[in-house]
């Protein structure tokens, strides 16, 4: 595995692989369905912990989530903020 | 063995840290067998960083590689002085295409016994050592507009009772992601990836022992070199 990752034809970037005794696997980041507990119509203010308690189904829902890519900057805060702003506009 | 086209590394140069024993040695042999020139870096210390710093295990690996028809050079600098390893590689071969960051120490204290000193020592070698090597090699990669880097993380990072080791090994993933980000920003063919060996050398020995026990119980012969066979398959 190390030698494959070291080869010029290997295009993986910031990937994480397990290897051992002929066993190989690749790991992914998994992000759940987003839970938005920001302002709602007629209900301004900071998100409350109760909203997170009541939103556990969303946070457990990885089928409606995504697999973010690391290493290219798309996974960080700018993307998360863009999602929140996108949500606020709708 | 299947007749498949080998990955070709001819003309390339790799630094493999901690290549005197175990996984690093296996990586060095495999790269050399595919035509890569290898800097076999190893301090010669024990698994926990103790022991005779003058033990010349890297010489043995270099001799083995040359015996097998490959090209390798020994280096005894600490990964904490990455610039010295990179300088030695450039002096020997004039370029560096690959860095396999494999060197690491494991201090075995459980959480209740873990001292700040041990925590710091582990991070110094396993995390700051990789920083040191990558910081030194990065201008070479950028100049060549090419590089391949592999970080050796560990399943210990999932939680296995060795907190300092786990934290250092999880930290390498953040470091790899950040170096990859830099490479993408520069639009260069530089890739940084992470390997989690699911069997370390001691584990493979235990694994091999259990395989041999099973073979014995089935009345079969015992594989004499089982750990090496497992290592080759990583």
Interface residues (C-beta under 8 A of the other chain):
Chain A: X1 X2 X3 X4 X5 X6 X7 X8 X9 X10 X11 X12 X13 X14 X15 X16 X17 X18 X19 X20 X21 X22 X23 X27 X70 X71 X72 X73
Chain B: X7 X9 X12 X14 X23 X27 X30 X31 X34 X98 X100 X102 X146 X148 X150 X152 X153 X155 X173 X176 X177 X180 X181 X183 X184 X185 X189 X191 X192 X193 X194 X195 X196 X197 X198 X199 X203 X204 X207 X230 X233 X234
